[in-house]
Amino acid sequence: MRESIMKIGVASSGKGGLDDMTSPVFGRCPAFTIVEVDEKEIKSSYTVNNSFSGATGGAGIQSAQMLITEGIKVIIAGNYGPNASTVFGQAGVEMVSLQGIPIKDAVMKYLGGEVKGGITQQPTGQPMSGRGMGTGMGRGMGQGMGRGMGRGMGQGMGQSMGQAGTMPPTQTAGPFVCPNCGCTMPRTKPSMKCPNCGTEMM
């Protein structure tokens, strides 16, 4: 296969094939049609049965992972669930919303630029549970807690040091004592003379 060949996956309403209709749902469609295109021409196609269509849960995730393994770069379906969108977004697969028309027509509309898709990194709805989410939360919470603790400790230490540095000496030393007459006075200022004999108090 030449490097210019691109694979487009299409959710199929029936057994698949270019004449089948594009499914309005993605994860629980019965089959997928893989269309191989070169430039703006359809070169070939084949069908992959969706063995996850009847799954009790996770049908969208498993179907998306299967198609990524097939090597698709574009997916066409009517609607995508948030979990499937997350898987496709992480893999860089372009998602196009089309339904109710023959698969061949849907692919040609995409190739002709009549419809455009997108890559959704953060879809709305419930997030997918899995390794990607765990890694993101772990890093985010770790950084947030680290920064918060760092700021709190820094501010607390700074305030304590500032208070200690500006604390007046009157709070750390005893009362003034006159070396001449023994008079004592509260230490309310840096220096004081004895009110009785005028000697500089210690």
PEVENUR-V544597 format. One record per backbone hydrogen bond with DSSP energy under -1.0 kcal/mol. CO is the residue of the C=O (numbers start at 1). NH is the residue of the N-H. E is the energy in kcal/mol with one decimal. If there is no record, write none. Layout:
co=CO nh=NH e=E
co=CO nh=NH e=E
//
This chain:
co=2 nh=5 e=-1.5
co=6 nh=37 e=-3.0
co=7 nh=73 e=-2.7
co=7 nh=74 e=-1.1
co=8 nh=35 e=-3.3
co=9 nh=76 e=-2.6
co=10 nh=33 e=-2.7
co=11 nh=23 e=-2.9
co=17 nh=20 e=-1.4
co=18 nh=104 e=-2.4
co=20 nh=103 e=-2.9
co=21 nh=13 e=-2.8
co=22 nh=100 e=-2.2
co=23 nh=78 e=-1.8
co=26 nh=29 e=-1.7
co=30 nh=50 e=-2.2
co=31 nh=12 e=-2.9
co=32 nh=48 e=-3.1
co=33 nh=10 e=-1.9
co=34 nh=46 e=-2.0
co=35 nh=8 e=-2.8
co=36 nh=43 e=-2.9
co=36 nh=44 e=-1.5
co=37 nh=6 e=-2.7
co=38 nh=41 e=-1.8
co=41 nh=38 e=-2.6
co=44 nh=36 e=-2.9
co=46 nh=34 e=-3.2
co=48 nh=32 e=-2.8
co=49 nh=51 e=-1.2
co=50 nh=53 e=-1.3
co=52 nh=55 e=-1.7
co=58 nh=62 e=-2.4
co=59 nh=63 e=-2.4
co=60 nh=64 e=-2.3
co=61 nh=65 e=-2.4
co=62 nh=66 e=-2.0
co=63 nh=67 e=-2.0
co=64 nh=68 e=-2.1
co=65 nh=69 e=-1.9
co=66 nh=70 e=-1.3
co=67 nh=72 e=-1.7
co=68 nh=71 e=-1.1
co=73 nh=94 e=-2.4
co=74 nh=9 e=-3.0
co=75 nh=96 e=-2.9
co=76 nh=11 e=-2.7
co=77 nh=98 e=-1.8
co=81 nh=85 e=-2.2
co=82 nh=86 e=-1.8
co=83 nh=87 e=-2.0
co=84 nh=88 e=-2.6
co=85 nh=89 e=-2.6
co=86 nh=90 e=-2.4
co=87 nh=91 e=-1.4
co=88 nh=93 e=-2.5
co=94 nh=75 e=-2.7
co=95 nh=118 e=-1.5
co=96 nh=77 e=-2.0
co=101 nh=22 e=-2.5
co=102 nh=106 e=-2.3
co=103 nh=107 e=-2.5
co=104 nh=108 e=-2.3
co=105 nh=109 e=-2.3
co=106 nh=110 e=-1.8
co=107 nh=111 e=-2.7
co=108 nh=112 e=-2.2
co=109 nh=114 e=-2.2
co=109 nh=115 e=-1.0
co=110 nh=113 e=-1.4
co=118 nh=95 e=-3.1
co=130 nh=134 e=-2.0
co=131 nh=135 e=-2.4
co=132 nh=136 e=-2.0
co=133 nh=137 e=-2.6
co=134 nh=138 e=-2.3
co=135 nh=139 e=-2.4
co=136 nh=140 e=-2.5
co=137 nh=141 e=-3.0
co=138 nh=142 e=-2.2
co=139 nh=143 e=-2.8
co=140 nh=144 e=-2.6
co=141 nh=145 e=-2.9
co=142 nh=146 e=-2.4
co=143 nh=147 e=-2.9
co=144 nh=148 e=-2.6
co=145 nh=149 e=-2.8
co=146 nh=150 e=-2.4
co=147 nh=151 e=-2.8
co=148 nh=152 e=-2.7
co=149 nh=153 e=-2.9
co=150 nh=154 e=-2.4
co=151 nh=155 e=-3.0
co=152 nh=156 e=-2.6
co=153 nh=157 e=-2.8
co=154 nh=158 e=-2.3
co=155 nh=159 e=-2.7
co=156 nh=160 e=-2.4
co=157 nh=161 e=-2.8
co=158 nh=162 e=-2.4
co=159 nh=163 e=-2.5
co=160 nh=164 e=-2.4
co=161 nh=165 e=-2.4
co=162 nh=166 e=-1.8
co=168 nh=171 e=-1.9
co=169 nh=172 e=-1.3
co=169 nh=173 e=-1.3
co=176 nh=185 e=-1.9
co=177 nh=202 e=-2.8
co=178 nh=182 e=-1.7
co=183 nh=178 e=-3.1
co=185 nh=176 e=-2.7
co=186 nh=188 e=-1.6
co=192 nh=201 e=-2.7
co=194 nh=198 e=-1.9
co=199 nh=194 e=-3.3
//
